[in-house]
Amino acid sequence: LVECKGTWTYHSIGEIEVKELFTYSDEGLYWNPRPIEQMNPRNWKSWHTENVGNRFGALHGEHQTHYRRGNITGKPNLEHRLVWLYHKGVNPHFEIDHRDGNGLNNCIDNLRDVEQAVNAKNHPLRQDNKSGYVGVKQLPSGSWAVYINSDYQGTRKTFELAVDFRKELEVEYNYSETHGRN
């Protein structure tokens, strides 16, 4: 996956290549030994010492908590996309969503291939949220405005009533149970 001025382009490798390069264990990918013919012989020994048996990639994202990302032959890849390929035999068609909202939990049962609109319904609470609940905002009058999909839905007199209303909307709009949770 390569970031280019705000858009993403995916670098894909094949199922055979990912299974030759990695072993899947403990919800992640670990480097396998590589034949010397696949590498510059001068770098082969140092590469093996540094990488074989170690987890693929490094933490990436805000506060290094979102995803594991690393390079394969100089091209960046996200670990969760490689785990999908390793288990499913095909590259994901869309985005990989982490069902539990934890981008570091790459257990195959936690991953699903979904369109961006579905993935957007499974995001953690933003750090700049002031109310403590997604889609609920206090107005200067003291009442609470409720939004879903950035659309205003109405106001409620108390925070608790606003949260209850928002939860009803989340069910109606098919939001994940983990959306907006820490």
Buried (B, 14 or more C-beta within 10 A) or exposed (E): BEEEEEEEEEBBBEBEBBBEBBEBEEBBBBBEEBEEEEBEEEEBEEBBEEBEEEBBBEEBEEEEEBBBBBEBEEEBBBBBBBBBBBBEEEBBEEBBBBBBBBBBBBBBEBBBBBEEEBBBBBBBBEEEBEBEBBBBBEEEEEBBBBBBEEEEBEBBEEBEBBBEBBBEBBEEEEBBEBBBBE
